[in-house]
């Protein structure tokens, strides 16, 4: 189900998600708008059930496209489903959106409706915050395990395998997901779009509790372990059971910053014993939003401006 869409009476940006009212962005955005000089601009959430019917996504895109004061939107959770349902409604789709079959940004330039996939950029910026520059070249036994096969996982694979990182790739990239269609899709995209460069890709169907634990047990020391499932944010829980054991000296990334964050707490319980480094999703939140806001309102958000927005957001952060 989705709430009724009503004509905007002032410049409006939308947040298309599942439980948008719980996000810090609803408190943060008014202050960001002031800092960016976006006078009278507001943020509204559009909550849609996970894997909704295509007609629902088309209705939302049509509304934004034709409503004069609706400036654009950030899309989360629904990035692949919305793209598949409504890609023909856009006059422009950026190369990442076309390459990976997903979009996280809806914007306008005049009469042109534009779609962008910003995750390859925002996930890369986030990883650069805590993964040292030559990490993979210096940790030959370390791989990457991504739990989840949605748009975020696709974006992370594309970032990790960028051509300029040749010689500094992970030894292996492992994708584990509970849904076979999504797992098949990410495998297809990676096979067609990425040059493996000697990197081993592995795909595991893990619908049952404990199956991710078994995959995790095969990861080498220093591996990067990522929760990109959405569990712990919009839905409670973790892709791991409490019996899971993280690799020694692993980098653990919970890409969510709100919710029960069970995955992160499981890692925290082993932090001292296993020597873990743990990162939550706050920087991912900041980069994800500022990339899309910059696109929607055609403003540059970097350097001192980005730092200022981060400081503003931190005041509202109730992690």
C-alpha positions, 0 to 999 in steps of 0.5 A: 500500500502507498499513501495518496500522492497530493500536488506539491504546494512548495518545492518538494523532494521525496524519499521513496522507501519503506519506513521513511518516517523513521529516517533521520533525514526527515529532521536533517533535511530542513537544516540542510535546505537552509544551509544550501539556500534551498528556500521553502524546500521540503522533504516528504516520504513515500512508503511503498511495500517491498517488491510492490506491483509495477503499477505502484512504481509507475504511479509515483514516477508519473506523479513526480514527472508531471507535478511542477513543484516536485523536484525529484526523489531519492530511492532506497530499497526499491531501486531495482524494482522501480527501474524495471517498472518505470525505466521507459518513463525517463528521458535520460538514464545515466550509464550506471543506471543502465549498466546495473538496472537500478536507480537511486536518484530521480531529478528534472532538467526542464522537461526532462526526467532523469534517473541516476544510479548514485550508489557506485559513487556513494558506496565507494566514498563510504568504503574509502573512509575506512578501507586503507588505500592499498588494503587488498594488495597488502592483505592477500588472504582477505576477501569480501563477503556481501550479504544481499544482492540488491542495488547496494551490492551491485554498486559495491562490486562495481566500485571494488572492481574499478579498472584503476584499482588493478593490482589492488583487488580483493582475492575473492568477492562472495555474494550470499542472498536468500532470493535466487532471482536476485542472486542470478541477476547480480551474477549476470551483471557482474559477468557482463559488466566487470573484468574479473582481473583474476578475482574469484567471484562466488555466489551462494543461495542462503535462504535458511538460518545458518547458511550465511554463517557457513559461508562466513566461516570460509572467509580469510583473515582481514576480510571485509564482511558487509550486511547489505540485506536491509535486515536490521533496518526496515525489518528486524534481525540479521543475516547471521545467527548468533553462532556466526564467527567473524574472521580474525581482524575482519572489517565489518560494515553494517550499511544501516545506521538505524533500526535494531542493527543486530548484525552490528551488535553481533560483531561488537560482541566479538570485537575484542576477541577477534580483533574486528574493525566495525563501521556503521552506515552513517557515512553511507547515509551522508554520501548517499543523500548528498549525492542525490540532493546535489543532482536534484537541485543541481548544486555541488556538495563537496569539501567544506559544504559537505563537511558542514552538512555532516556536522549538521546531520550529526546533531540529529543522529540518534544511533 
